[in-house]
Amino acid sequence: MDRAGKSTQSRKLVETLCAAGHRAELLRFPERSTEIGKLLSSYLEKKSDMEDHAVHLLFSANRWEQVPLIKEKLSQGVTLIVDRYAFSGVAFTGAKENFSLDWCKQPDVGLPKPDLVLFLQLQLADAAKRGAYGHERYENRAFQERALRCFYQLMRDTTLNWKMVDASKSIEAVHEDIRVLSEDTIRTATEKPLGELWK
């Protein structure tokens, strides 16, 4: 959910993993430096409007344009920490009227499948109190509640390694929970082939 601390925790995890001798790098979505990313940034900052189907497909395209880089990094043994991925795109479009989760998932079928998906759980009222809440599109309580219901539906997928983390704790306590889950996953995922999402 927005303002749950994803970016802070993603940065801290990369720093901690690197300090422990892992090769780790951060990726963020949307990747706002590409041409597609610039369109999305303008949309999110409420500087432009787009039709909902079109914007959903652009978010997916923004992920797909990073797939060659993702595969290259993973083949080099780099652990990628990804701040938002397909699940956010699906949940946020699914929260809009007249969108099914099945339709929302289709453009992302086949993306590199993550070994671990962390959901930072935070009461919406607490998220709204955090800095800069409401500056971007979708940062309002009614929409966030609908998106949360979509996330819970996505978490029913047992083919993915979903873990919930209590984001109401201190930054350091949340980081420790994430570190333990991540290091456990790195140990078990090293020898596994790269999977494809929702296939």
N, C-alpha and C positions, 0 to 999 in steps of 0.2 A: 504494500500500500504506500501511497505517497507520504513522505516525511517520516517513514519508519526508521530511517538511518541507513539505508542501503549503501549510499555512496561512501559515507564515513566508514562503515564496516568493511566494504570492499577494499578501500585503500589500506585500512589497518591490516586486513588479512594478507594482502600482497606483501606489505612490509614485514610482517611476522614470518611468513613462509620464506621470504628471501633471506631474512636473518638466520633462519634455521637451516639454510643451505639448499632450499628448493629453488628451482627456476620458476618464477611466477610472474605473471603480467596481468594487467587490468584491461578489460574491454568494457565499454559502456554503450548501451543502446538507448535511444537512437545515437548512432555515430554521426554527429552533427557537422563534421567537416566535409563530407561528400556532397555532391549536388543534391541528391535525394535528401540527405540529412539536413541541408540548409532549408529545403522546403518544409520539412517536418518541424524544424526549429521555429520557423516563422509561424506555422500553424499552432504549435504548442504555446507560443508566447502571445497568441491571440492577435497576431499582426495580419493574418490571412485566414480565409475560410476555404474548406474543401469538402466535397461530398464524402460521406462516411465510408462508403465502400472503397473509394479511391484512396483515402488516407490510410485505411487498413492495409491495402495492398502496397502502399509506399513504405509503411513501417516494415512489412515483410521483406520487400525488396532491399531495404536498408540492411536487414540481417543477412540476406543472401549475398549482397555484394562484399560482405566480410568473410564469407565461407572459405575462399582460398587462403586468406591470412590465418584463419582459425586452424585449418587443416595443416598448414605449414608449421605453425607454432607447436601444435600438438605432436606432429611427427618429429620435432626437435626435442621433445621431452619437456616442453614448457607447460606448466599448470596455468590454465586461464581462469581468472576470476571475472565473471561477467555480471555487471551491474545492469539488471533487467535483460530479459530475453523474450522469446516467443510467448511465454505465459502471460506476461504483462500485456502484450498486444492483443492476445485472444480475450483476456478478461476485460480489458477496457473497451474493446469493440463489442464484446458480448453484453456489456452493461447498457449499451444503447438499445433503443427500441427496434424490434423486428430483425435482430441478428441472432442466429443460432450458434452455439459453440462449435458445432460440426463445421459450419461454413467458415467460421473464423479461423479454425485450425488448418484448413486445407492449404493455404498458401505456404505454410511453414512445415508441411509434411516433408521429411527428408533432411531437414537441417541437422547439423551435428547434435547428437543427443548428449545432454549433460550427465555426468556421473552423480551429481548431487544437485538438488534444487532446494534452496533455503527460502522459507517464507517467514519474514519478520513480522510477527503478530503484535499489533498495537491497537488499543481502543481508538476508534475514529476521533473521539473527543480529545484524546491526548495528542494525536497526530496534528489536529487543527491548531493546537497551541504552539507547535514548533515553528521555527523561523521560516519566513517566506511562504507559508501555506496560503494558497489561493492565488498566487501570482500566475500560475499556468493553468491552461485549460484542464478540466477534469478535477481540479482541486476544490470540490465542494462535497459536502457530506452526503447528500442524496445519491450522487453519482458514485462516490466511493463505497457506499453500502451495497449498491448493485454490483460493482466490480468485485467486492469481497465475496459475494455469493457465487460469482463466476469462478473465482480462485478456489473456493471450497469444492466446487464441482470438478475442477481440473485436478485437485489433489486426490480424487478418488481413483485416479489412474495408477494402478499398481505396477505398471511397467516402468514407472519413474521413481527415483529415490527422493521423495519429498520429505523434508524435515521442517518442523515448526520451531521457531526460536522466539522466546519472549522478549520483545523489543522494548518493554517498559522498564527493564532493568538499566543499570548504569552502562555507559558506553563500554567500559572495561569488562563488565560481567557478560554483556552480550558478545563482545569480542572473544572472550574465553570459550563460551558455548560454541561459537562458530569455528574457532580454531580447532577444538577437539573433533567436531564433526568432519571438518575439512581434512585434517590429518589422517583420520580413520579412512576416509574415502580415498585419499591419495594412495595409501598403503594397499588398498584392495583393487584399485582401478588401474594400476600401472600396467598390468599384463593383459587387460581387456582390450578387444578391438573397439574402434570408434563406432558407436551405434548411430542409427538414424531416428530422428524424432517422429513419434506417432506412426511408425511403420511396423 
